[in-house]
Amino acid sequence: MQKNELRKIYLLIIVFLWAIFIRSASAQQFNATVDKTSVGQYDRFQIYFTFEGGDINGISNFHPPALTGFKILSGPNQSSSMQIINGKVSGSITFSYILQPGNIGEFTIQSGSIDYGGKTYRTQPFNIKVEKGTPQQQKESTGGYSQEELEKNVFIVAEANKTRALLGEQITVTYKLYTKLNISSPQITKLPSYEGFWAEEVGPLQNINFEIGMYKGERYRVAKIKQVALFPSKTGTLSVTPFELNVPVIVKKKKTGNDVFDEFFNDSFFGRTETVELKTRSNTIKVEIDPLPQNAPASFTGSVGDLSFKAEVDKKDVVTNESITLRLTVSGNGNIKLVKVPDPQLPPGFEKYEPKNVENINRSSIISGQKIIDYLIVPRTAGEKEIPPMEFTYFNSSSRKYVTLKSQPFKINVRQGVAGSETASQGFSQSDVKLLSEDIRFIKTSNFNLEPRQEITLIKPWFWFSLIVPFFSLAGAVVFKRRQDKLSGNVQLMRYQKAEKAARKRLKLSKEALDKNNITNFYAELSLALFGYLEDKLGIQKAEFTLEGAVEKLIRKNVAEDLIAQLKRIAGKCEYARFAPQGEISAEAADLYNEAVKVIVEVDSSLERRR
């Protein structure tokens, strides 16, 4: 009887502990739900990602799935609730999106994720079926306006200041948003690509400021939303692809009936409005690029613009081994980043070190600035030396002529420095030498007994160690030198190896701007870090870089779709932040920084695994 009672007690304890375990295991849940799983082609529906249980203040890093095949009309919208019962905090938080299908068919919403208590929770994937809609449903989904009506009242125009230019000559492209309707903050869906151009952002523009303007004889409100300076790097017919925006248009719903009630609430004062998402895209710009004139001087290295050249030294009277700074400065209008400065030819006895480059770029409507190159040179031998003059040739885009600028020669007086200590030979006079009557002089002449030593002399371990270590050190140095030579001879490989390190430096600058609450510089530096990493890692020249081209390479390298989607979203937000209101973009700056760091690390890991 006692045994049976004891068994019951054990069983109750096990059941109690198991119930506690089940309750603790299910205390936190992260689920995805949708208000309908079958929708029409033009319908709107909502998707919810809800985390329940525990203190929701410990939640971080919400990552939605890539909502491919759907337009995001709103979101993520966040709502939360919290309660305290018997001192225990619990609550829930929901991230919701309003979506609209883009195509017909079966679509899978993949898993979303969120971090809580050092653990990552994921939702279960689910399917959405999109059925074909009717033209009437399409019209109703846009507030009673047809797609043609919306596109006629809201559109983007790309304008170039010239449609024919010379190789390396600046072309300024301006994107303007025209509207007759009320709109809210647009979102970038696709950036233009500048294949065959070196692109420099002009501005960047901080806010959208509308003015009254005319287009094809009609009056619109017009705002400049983007401006870029393009420098063609090859000849022929080059194209600038369209710039695409998702513009929320606030439209007044048209009357659907004839009753007095409907007529009353659709007048100019009581009119009902709703927001409609309109995808707009600019026109494609084609530019004819002509080659530069033939018979260019030998000193021409491709610089185009209106430039000046100056060379100077900080001292002309030195002693041996005293350093001299030779400074070369190019300034003016043109693509300063691509300007190549002549390499100084030094007289024998001079040693030259790697130069230090400084660029100051003024990104106004005409790109200008200066490039400063400082050479540290050290004379090793004394005498009158001369640094010969240097020639810098550029093509003047205004006069359409080659211009050669020549620096003055520099005469350097190098005096002999303090000589090092030298060992002088010692001589002996005849009086210092005494002739010996014997051939040998003994150290000791008194009686002594020699005894053999009992200790056997052995070669110590450190002796072998001192012999082996230099060998391995030399072998390691040879391997390291060969690797460095390989990297130096393969610029693309070197950029690939150092891509993550370079990205860390750029991310550090964006973090410093964020800490100083300089949101504009933060987004600019974050964009440079992201694009610079992709350029280095994927071996894309800066002048040929486009986000679409980088994405295609990542897809070919089998990088996960959700990573690519996050990368595109971060790039789009950085671009949008250049002309969005300050308050709208500062709230999510910290989260965007953390997301960018994580994406770069994960993309780098993915590429390394597939090498």
C-alpha positions as CSV (number, residue, x, y, z in Angstrom):
1,M,0.0,0.0,0.0
2,Q,2.8,2.3,0.9
3,K,4.6,1.5,-2.4
4,N,1.4,2.4,-4.4
5,E,1.1,5.7,-2.6
6,L,4.7,6.5,-3.1
7,R,4.3,5.8,-6.8
8,K,1.3,8.1,-7.0
9,I,3.3,10.9,-5.4
10,Y,6.2,10.4,-7.8
11,L,3.7,10.4,-10.7
12,L,2.1,13.7,-9.5
13,I,5.5,15.3,-9.1
14,I,6.5,14.3,-12.7
15,V,3.2,15.5,-14.1
16,F,3.5,18.8,-12.2
17,L,7.1,19.4,-13.4
18,W,6.1,18.5,-17.0
19,A,3.2,21.0,-16.9
20,I,5.6,23.7,-15.7
21,F,8.0,22.8,-18.5
22,I,5.3,22.9,-21.1
23,R,4.0,26.2,-19.8
24,S,7.5,27.8,-19.8
25,A,8.2,26.4,-23.3
26,S,5.0,27.9,-24.7
27,A,5.3,31.1,-22.7
28,Q,6.6,33.0,-25.8
29,Q,5.0,32.6,-29.2
30,F,5.7,34.4,-32.5
31,N,3.0,33.8,-35.1
32,A,2.0,35.2,-38.5
33,T,-1.6,35.7,-39.5
34,V,-3.5,37.2,-42.4
35,D,-7.1,38.6,-42.7
36,K,-7.7,36.5,-45.8
37,T,-5.8,33.8,-47.7
38,S,-7.6,34.3,-51.0
39,V,-7.6,37.8,-52.5
40,G,-8.4,39.5,-55.8
41,Q,-5.8,41.0,-58.0
42,Y,-6.7,44.5,-56.9
43,D,-7.7,43.8,-53.3
44,R,-5.9,45.0,-50.3
45,F,-5.2,42.8,-47.3
46,Q,-3.3,42.8,-44.0
47,I,-0.7,40.6,-42.6
48,Y,0.2,40.5,-38.9
49,F,3.4,39.3,-37.1
50,T,2.5,38.9,-33.4
51,F,4.9,38.1,-30.5
52,E,3.1,37.1,-27.2
53,G,4.4,36.4,-23.7
54,G,7.1,37.9,-21.5
55,D,8.3,41.5,-21.2
56,I,8.1,42.8,-24.8
57,N,10.8,45.5,-23.9
58,G,13.3,42.7,-24.4
59,I,12.3,42.2,-28.1
60,S,14.8,43.2,-30.8
61,N,15.7,42.6,-34.5
62,F,12.3,42.1,-36.1
63,H,13.0,40.9,-39.7
64,P,9.9,40.5,-41.9
65,P,10.1,38.0,-44.8
66,A,10.8,39.2,-48.4
67,L,7.2,40.1,-49.5
68,T,8.0,39.3,-53.1
69,G,5.1,39.7,-55.5
70,F,3.2,42.2,-53.3
71,K,3.2,46.0,-53.1
72,I,3.6,47.3,-49.5
73,L,1.0,50.0,-49.2
74,S,1.6,50.6,-45.5
75,G,3.9,49.2,-42.8
76,P,5.5,48.0,-40.7
77,N,2.8,49.5,-38.4
78,Q,3.4,48.6,-34.7
79,S,1.0,48.1,-31.9
80,S,1.6,46.6,-28.4
81,S,-0.2,45.8,-25.2
82,M,1.2,44.9,-21.7
83,Q,-0.2,43.7,-18.4
84,I,1.2,42.9,-14.9
85,I,-0.5,40.1,-12.9
86,N,0.9,39.2,-9.5
87,G,4.1,41.1,-10.3
88,K,4.7,39.2,-13.5
89,V,4.9,41.2,-16.7
90,S,3.5,39.9,-20.0
91,G,2.4,41.4,-23.2
92,S,2.2,41.3,-26.9
93,I,3.5,43.3,-29.9
94,T,2.2,43.2,-33.4
95,F,3.9,44.3,-36.7
96,S,1.4,44.7,-39.5
97,Y,1.5,45.5,-43.2
98,I,-1.1,46.5,-45.7
99,L,-0.4,44.7,-49.0
100,Q,-1.7,44.6,-52.6
101,P,-0.9,41.8,-55.0
102,G,1.2,42.5,-58.1
103,N,0.5,39.4,-60.1
104,I,-1.9,36.4,-60.2
105,G,-1.0,33.0,-58.8
106,E,0.0,31.2,-55.6
107,F,2.5,33.0,-53.4
108,T,4.3,31.8,-50.2
109,I,4.9,34.2,-47.4
110,Q,8.2,32.9,-45.9
111,S,9.2,33.0,-42.2
112,G,9.7,36.3,-40.2
113,S,12.0,36.3,-37.2
114,I,12.4,38.2,-34.0
115,D,15.0,38.0,-31.1
116,Y,14.0,37.7,-27.5
117,G,16.0,36.6,-24.4
118,G,19.0,35.5,-26.5
119,K,16.8,33.3,-28.7
120,T,15.4,33.7,-32.2
121,Y,11.7,33.0,-32.9
122,R,10.4,32.4,-36.4
123,T,6.9,32.3,-37.9
124,Q,5.5,29.5,-40.0
125,P,5.3,30.1,-43.8
126,F,1.8,30.2,-45.3
127,N,0.3,30.6,-48.8
128,I,-1.7,33.4,-50.4
129,K,-3.9,32.8,-53.5
130,V,-4.3,35.8,-55.8
131,E,-7.2,35.6,-58.3
132,K,-7.9,37.6,-61.4
133,G,-9.8,40.9,-60.9
134,T,-12.0,43.0,-63.1
135,P,-11.4,46.5,-64.6
136,Q,-14.2,47.8,-62.3
137,Q,-12.4,46.4,-59.2
138,Q,-9.2,48.0,-60.5
139,K,-10.9,51.4,-60.8
140,E,-12.4,51.0,-57.3
141,S,-9.0,50.2,-55.8
142,T,-7.7,53.6,-57.0
143,G,-10.5,55.7,-55.6
144,G,-12.6,55.7,-58.7
145,Y,-9.7,57.0,-60.9
146,S,-8.3,55.0,-63.7
147,Q,-4.6,54.2,-63.9
148,E,-4.2,56.5,-66.9
149,E,-5.8,59.4,-65.0
150,L,-3.4,58.9,-62.1
151,E,-0.4,58.7,-64.3
152,K,-1.4,61.8,-66.2
153,N,-1.5,63.8,-62.9
154,V,1.5,62.4,-61.1
155,F,4.8,61.5,-63.0
156,I,8.6,61.9,-63.0
157,V,10.6,63.5,-65.8
158,A,14.3,63.0,-66.2
159,E,16.1,66.0,-67.9
160,A,19.8,66.2,-69.1
161,N,21.5,69.5,-69.7
162,K,23.0,68.0,-72.9
163,T,22.3,65.0,-75.1
164,R,25.7,65.0,-76.8
165,A,29.0,65.3,-75.0
166,L,32.7,64.4,-75.1
167,L,34.4,61.6,-73.3
168,G,34.9,62.7,-69.6
169,E,32.7,65.8,-70.0
170,Q,30.1,66.5,-67.3
171,I,26.4,65.8,-68.0
172,T,23.9,66.9,-65.3
173,V,20.7,64.8,-65.0
174,T,17.8,66.2,-63.0
175,Y,14.8,64.2,-61.9
176,K,11.6,66.2,-61.3
177,L,8.3,65.1,-59.8
178,Y,5.2,66.7,-61.3
179,T,1.8,66.5,-59.7
180,K,-1.7,68.0,-59.7
181,L,-2.8,65.8,-56.8
182,N,-1.9,65.7,-53.1
183,I,0.8,63.2,-52.3
184,S,2.7,62.1,-49.2
185,S,6.3,60.9,-48.9
186,P,7.3,58.8,-51.9
187,Q,9.5,55.6,-51.5
188,I,12.2,54.6,-54.0
189,T,11.5,51.2,-55.7
190,K,14.4,51.3,-58.2
191,L,17.4,53.5,-58.6
192,P,18.6,54.5,-62.1
193,S,21.7,52.8,-63.4
194,Y,24.6,54.7,-64.9
195,E,26.4,52.1,-67.0
196,G,29.3,53.7,-68.8
197,F,29.4,56.7,-66.5
198,W,31.2,57.8,-63.4
199,A,28.4,59.3,-61.2
200,E,28.6,62.0,-58.5
201,E,25.5,62.8,-56.5
202,V,24.7,66.5,-56.6
203,G,23.5,67.9,-53.3
204,P,22.2,65.7,-51.8
205,L,18.7,67.2,-51.7
206,Q,17.4,67.4,-48.1
207,N,13.6,68.0,-48.7
208,I,11.1,68.1,-51.5
209,N,10.1,71.7,-52.1
210,F,7.3,72.2,-54.6
211,E,7.0,75.2,-56.9
212,I,4.5,76.1,-59.7
213,G,5.8,75.1,-63.1
214,M,4.6,74.3,-66.6
215,Y,5.0,71.0,-68.6
216,K,3.7,70.7,-72.1
217,G,1.5,73.7,-71.7
218,E,-0.1,72.5,-68.4
219,R,0.3,73.9,-64.9
220,Y,1.7,71.5,-62.2
221,R,3.3,71.6,-58.9
222,V,6.9,70.5,-59.5
223,A,9.8,69.5,-57.2
224,K,13.4,68.5,-57.9
225,I,13.9,65.1,-56.2
226,K,17.3,64.0,-57.4
227,Q,20.3,65.4,-59.3
228,V,23.4,63.6,-60.5
229,A,26.5,64.6,-62.4
230,L,27.6,62.0,-64.9
231,F,31.1,61.7,-66.5
232,P,31.1,59.3,-69.5
233,S,33.9,56.7,-69.4
234,K,33.3,55.3,-72.9
235,T,32.1,56.5,-76.3
236,G,28.9,55.7,-78.3
237,T,25.2,55.8,-77.3
238,L,24.8,55.5,-73.6
239,S,21.5,55.2,-71.7
240,V,20.4,56.3,-68.2
241,T,17.7,53.9,-67.0
242,P,14.5,55.1,-65.4
243,F,14.2,56.2,-61.8
244,E,11.2,54.5,-60.1
245,L,9.2,55.8,-57.1
246,N,6.2,54.5,-55.2
247,V,4.1,57.7,-54.7
248,P,1.2,57.6,-52.1
249,V,-1.5,59.7,-53.9
250,I,-4.3,61.2,-51.8
251,V,-7.4,61.1,-54.0
252,K,-11.0,62.2,-53.4
253,K,-13.4,59.3,-54.0
254,K,-15.7,59.9,-56.9
255,K,-19.5,59.6,-56.5
256,T,-20.9,56.1,-56.9
257,G,-24.7,57.0,-56.6
258,N,-27.2,59.8,-57.2
259,D,-28.8,60.1,-53.8
260,V,-28.7,63.3,-51.7
261,F,-26.5,61.7,-49.0
262,D,-23.8,60.7,-51.4
263,E,-23.9,64.1,-53.2
264,F,-23.6,65.9,-49.9
265,F,-20.6,64.0,-48.6
266,N,-18.8,64.2,-52.0
267,D,-18.8,68.0,-52.3
268,S,-15.7,70.1,-52.1
269,F,-15.9,70.5,-48.4
270,F,-17.0,67.1,-47.1
271,G,-15.3,65.0,-49.8
272,R,-14.0,61.6,-48.7
273,T,-10.4,60.8,-49.5
274,E,-8.1,57.8,-49.5
275,T,-4.5,57.0,-50.2
276,V,-3.6,55.2,-53.4
277,E,-0.2,53.8,-54.2
278,L,1.0,54.8,-57.7
279,K,4.2,53.4,-59.2
280,T,5.9,56.0,-61.3
281,R,9.0,55.9,-63.5
282,S,10.9,58.5,-65.3
283,N,11.8,58.4,-69.0
284,T,15.0,56.8,-70.3
285,I,17.7,59.3,-71.3
286,K,20.0,58.5,-74.2
287,V,23.3,60.5,-74.7
288,E,25.7,60.4,-77.6
289,I,29.4,60.4,-76.4
290,D,32.1,61.5,-78.8
291,P,35.8,60.7,-78.4
292,L,38.3,63.4,-77.6
293,P,40.3,64.9,-80.5
294,Q,43.3,63.0,-81.8
295,N,47.0,64.0,-81.4
296,A,46.8,64.5,-77.6
297,P,50.1,65.4,-75.9
298,A,52.1,62.6,-74.4
299,S,51.5,64.0,-70.9
300,F,47.7,63.7,-71.3
301,T,46.2,61.2,-68.9
302,G,42.5,61.6,-69.5
303,S,41.5,64.6,-67.3
304,V,38.7,66.8,-68.7
305,G,37.4,70.1,-67.3
306,D,38.8,73.5,-66.5
307,L,41.7,72.8,-64.2
308,S,44.9,74.4,-62.8
309,F,48.1,72.7,-61.7
310,K,50.7,73.7,-59.1
311,A,53.8,72.2,-57.6
312,E,55.8,73.4,-54.6
313,V,58.4,72.2,-52.1
314,D,58.5,73.2,-48.4
315,K,62.3,73.7,-48.3
316,K,65.2,74.1,-50.7
317,D,68.3,74.0,-48.4
318,V,68.6,70.8,-46.4
319,V,71.2,68.4,-45.1
320,T,71.4,64.7,-46.1
321,N,68.7,62.5,-44.7
322,E,66.5,65.5,-44.0
323,S,63.0,65.1,-45.4
324,I,61.4,67.4,-48.0
325,T,57.7,67.6,-48.9
326,L,56.8,67.9,-52.6
327,R,53.2,69.0,-53.0
328,L,51.2,68.7,-56.3
329,T,47.8,70.4,-56.4
330,V,45.2,70.1,-59.2
331,S,42.0,72.2,-58.7
332,G,39.1,73.5,-60.8
333,N,36.0,72.1,-62.4
334,G,35.8,68.5,-63.5
335,N,35.9,64.9,-62.2
336,I,38.5,65.5,-59.5
337,K,38.4,61.9,-58.3
338,L,39.7,60.6,-61.7
339,V,42.4,63.2,-62.2
340,K,45.8,61.6,-62.6
341,V,48.7,63.8,-61.4
342,P,52.2,63.4,-63.1
343,D,54.7,61.3,-61.3
344,P,57.7,63.4,-60.3
345,Q,61.1,62.4,-61.7
346,L,63.8,62.8,-59.0
347,P,67.5,63.2,-59.4
348,P,69.9,60.5,-58.4
349,G,70.5,60.3,-54.6
350,F,66.8,61.0,-53.7
351,E,64.5,58.5,-52.1
352,K,60.7,58.8,-52.6
353,Y,57.9,57.4,-50.4
354,E,54.3,56.6,-51.1
355,P,52.3,59.8,-51.6
356,K,49.4,61.0,-49.4
357,N,46.2,62.0,-51.3
358,V,43.6,64.5,-50.1
359,E,40.5,65.2,-52.1
360,N,38.1,68.1,-51.5
361,I,35.0,67.8,-53.7
362,N,32.3,70.5,-54.1
363,R,29.2,68.7,-55.3
364,S,27.2,71.6,-56.6
365,S,25.6,71.7,-60.0
366,I,29.1,71.8,-61.5
367,I,31.4,69.3,-59.8
368,S,34.6,71.0,-58.7
369,G,37.3,70.8,-56.0
370,Q,41.0,70.0,-55.6
371,K,43.2,67.0,-55.3
372,I,46.4,67.4,-53.2
373,I,49.2,64.8,-53.4
374,D,52.1,65.1,-50.9
375,Y,55.4,63.2,-51.6
376,L,57.9,62.7,-48.9
377,I,61.4,62.7,-50.4
378,V,64.7,62.3,-48.7
379,P,68.1,63.2,-50.2
380,R,70.8,60.7,-49.4
381,T,73.8,62.3,-51.0
382,A,75.1,65.9,-50.8
383,G,75.4,68.4,-53.7
384,E,73.3,70.7,-55.9
385,K,70.3,68.8,-57.0
386,E,67.4,69.7,-59.3
387,I,63.9,68.4,-59.5
388,P,62.9,68.8,-63.2
389,P,59.6,70.5,-64.1
390,M,56.5,68.4,-64.4
391,E,53.8,68.6,-67.1
392,F,50.1,68.2,-66.5
393,T,47.8,68.1,-69.6
394,Y,44.0,68.2,-69.6
395,F,41.3,68.7,-72.2
396,N,39.4,72.0,-71.7
397,S,35.7,71.2,-72.3
398,S,34.9,75.0,-72.8
399,S,37.6,75.8,-75.4
400,R,37.7,72.3,-76.8
401,K,41.5,72.3,-76.7
402,Y,44.3,70.4,-74.9
403,V,46.0,72.6,-72.3
404,T,49.4,71.8,-70.9
405,L,50.5,73.3,-67.6
406,K,54.2,73.1,-66.6
407,S,55.6,73.5,-63.1
408,Q,58.9,75.3,-62.4
409,P,62.1,73.3,-61.7
410,F,63.3,73.1,-58.0
411,K,67.0,73.5,-57.2
412,I,67.8,71.8,-53.9
413,N,71.0,72.5,-52.0
414,V,71.9,69.3,-50.1
415,R,74.6,69.8,-47.5
416,Q,76.5,66.9,-45.9
417,G,75.0,66.0,-42.5
418,V,76.9,64.9,-39.4
419,A,79.0,61.9,-40.2
420,G,78.7,58.7,-38.2
421,S,81.5,57.5,-35.9
422,E,84.2,55.6,-37.8
423,T,86.9,53.3,-36.5
424,A,90.4,54.8,-37.1
425,S,93.3,52.6,-37.6
426,Q,95.9,52.5,-34.8
427,G,99.7,52.7,-35.5
428,F,102.6,51.6,-33.4
429,S,106.0,53.2,-33.2
430,Q,109.2,51.2,-33.0
431,S,109.6,52.1,-29.4
432,D,106.3,50.5,-28.6
433,V,107.5,47.1,-29.8
434,K,110.0,45.0,-27.8
435,L,111.7,42.1,-29.5
436,L,111.3,38.9,-27.6
437,S,114.2,36.4,-27.3
438,E,111.8,33.5,-27.4
439,D,109.2,32.5,-29.9
440,I,106.6,31.7,-27.3
441,R,105.7,33.5,-24.2
442,F,104.1,31.2,-21.7
443,I,101.0,32.2,-19.8
444,K,102.1,30.3,-16.7
445,T,105.6,29.0,-15.9
446,S,105.2,27.7,-12.4
447,N,104.4,24.0,-11.6
448,F,100.7,23.0,-11.9
449,N,98.7,19.8,-12.3
450,L,96.2,19.3,-15.1
451,E,93.0,17.3,-14.2
452,P,90.3,16.1,-16.7
453,R,86.8,17.6,-16.2
454,Q,84.2,15.1,-15.3
455,E,81.3,17.1,-16.9
456,I,80.5,16.1,-20.4
457,T,79.7,19.1,-22.6
458,L,76.4,18.6,-24.3
459,I,74.7,20.7,-27.0
460,K,71.8,22.5,-25.2
461,P,68.2,22.5,-26.6
462,W,68.3,26.3,-27.1
463,F,71.1,25.7,-29.7
464,W,68.9,23.6,-31.9
465,F,66.0,26.0,-31.3
466,S,68.1,28.9,-32.5
467,L,69.0,27.0,-35.6
468,I,65.4,25.9,-36.5
469,V,63.5,29.1,-35.7
470,P,65.2,31.3,-38.4
471,F,64.5,28.6,-41.0
472,F,60.7,28.6,-40.3
473,S,60.7,32.4,-40.0
474,L,62.3,32.7,-43.4
475,A,59.8,30.2,-44.9
476,G,56.9,32.1,-43.4
477,A,58.3,35.4,-44.7
478,V,58.6,33.9,-48.2
479,V,55.0,32.7,-48.2
480,F,53.8,36.0,-46.9
481,K,55.8,37.9,-49.5
482,R,54.5,35.7,-52.3
483,R,50.9,36.3,-51.1
484,Q,51.4,40.0,-51.0
485,D,52.9,40.0,-54.5
486,K,50.0,38.0,-55.7
487,L,47.6,40.5,-54.1
488,S,49.5,43.5,-55.5
489,G,49.4,42.0,-59.0
490,N,45.7,41.2,-58.7
491,V,43.9,44.4,-57.7
492,Q,40.5,42.6,-57.8
493,L,41.7,39.8,-55.5
494,M,43.2,42.4,-53.1
495,R,39.9,44.4,-53.0
496,Y,38.0,41.1,-52.4
497,Q,40.3,40.2,-49.4
498,K,40.0,43.6,-47.8
499,A,36.3,44.3,-48.6
500,E,35.0,43.6,-45.1
501,K,37.8,45.6,-43.5
502,A,37.1,48.6,-45.7
503,A,33.4,48.3,-44.9
504,R,34.1,48.3,-41.2
505,K,36.0,51.6,-41.5
506,R,33.1,53.2,-43.5
507,L,30.6,51.9,-41.0
508,K,32.6,53.4,-38.2
509,L,32.2,56.9,-39.9
510,S,28.4,56.3,-40.1
511,K,28.2,55.3,-36.4
512,E,30.1,58.5,-35.5
513,A,27.6,60.6,-37.5
514,L,24.7,58.7,-35.8
515,D,26.2,59.4,-32.3
516,K,26.5,63.1,-33.1
517,N,22.8,63.0,-34.4
518,N,24.0,64.1,-37.8
519,I,21.3,62.0,-39.6
520,T,22.1,63.3,-43.1
521,N,25.8,62.3,-42.9
522,F,24.8,59.1,-41.3
523,Y,22.7,57.9,-44.2
524,A,25.3,59.2,-46.7
525,E,28.1,57.2,-45.0
526,L,26.0,54.1,-44.6
527,S,25.2,54.2,-48.3
528,L,29.0,54.5,-49.1
529,A,29.8,51.6,-46.8
530,L,27.2,49.3,-48.3
531,F,27.9,50.2,-52.0
532,G,31.7,50.3,-51.4
533,Y,31.6,46.8,-49.8
534,L,29.6,45.4,-52.9
535,E,32.1,47.1,-55.3
536,D,35.1,45.5,-53.6
537,K,33.6,42.1,-52.9
538,L,32.0,41.6,-56.3
539,G,34.9,43.2,-58.3
540,I,32.8,46.0,-59.8
541,Q,34.5,49.3,-60.9
542,K,33.0,52.3,-59.1
543,A,32.2,54.0,-62.5
544,E,30.2,50.9,-63.6
545,F,28.5,50.1,-60.3
546,T,24.7,49.7,-60.2
547,L,22.6,48.1,-57.4
548,E,20.8,46.0,-60.0
549,G,24.1,44.7,-61.4
550,A,25.4,43.9,-57.9
551,V,22.1,42.1,-57.1
552,E,22.5,40.0,-60.3
553,K,26.0,38.9,-59.2
554,L,24.8,38.0,-55.7
555,I,22.0,35.9,-57.2
556,R,24.5,34.1,-59.4
557,K,26.6,33.4,-56.3
558,N,23.5,31.8,-54.7
559,V,23.2,34.4,-51.9
560,A,19.9,34.0,-50.0
561,E,16.9,35.9,-51.4
562,D,16.0,37.4,-48.0
563,L,19.5,38.8,-47.6
564,I,19.3,40.4,-51.1
565,A,15.9,41.8,-50.2
566,Q,17.2,43.3,-47.0
567,L,20.2,44.8,-48.8
568,K,17.9,46.4,-51.4
569,R,15.6,47.7,-48.7
570,I,18.6,49.3,-46.8
571,A,19.9,50.9,-50.0
572,G,16.5,52.2,-50.9
573,K,16.1,53.8,-47.4
574,C,19.5,55.4,-47.6
575,E,18.6,56.9,-51.0
576,Y,15.1,58.0,-49.8
577,A,16.6,59.6,-46.6
578,R,18.4,62.1,-48.8
579,F,15.2,64.0,-49.5
580,A,12.9,62.8,-46.7
581,P,11.9,65.0,-43.7
582,Q,14.4,64.8,-40.9
583,G,12.0,63.6,-38.3
584,E,10.8,60.8,-40.5
585,I,14.2,59.2,-41.0
586,S,15.9,59.8,-37.7
587,A,13.6,57.4,-35.7
588,E,14.8,54.3,-37.5
589,A,18.5,55.3,-38.0
590,A,19.9,53.1,-35.2
591,D,17.9,50.0,-36.3
592,L,18.9,50.5,-39.9
593,Y,22.6,50.7,-38.8
594,N,22.4,47.5,-36.9
595,E,20.6,45.8,-39.8
596,A,23.2,47.0,-42.3
597,V,26.1,45.6,-40.2
598,K,24.3,42.3,-39.9
599,V,23.5,42.1,-43.6
600,I,27.1,42.9,-44.6
601,V,28.4,40.2,-42.2
602,E,25.9,37.6,-43.4
603,V,26.5,38.4,-47.1
604,D,30.3,38.2,-46.5
605,S,29.9,34.8,-44.8
606,S,27.7,33.5,-47.6
607,L,30.2,34.5,-50.3
608,E,33.1,33.0,-48.3
609,R,31.3,29.7,-48.0
610,R,30.7,29.5,-51.7
611,R,34.3,30.3,-52.8
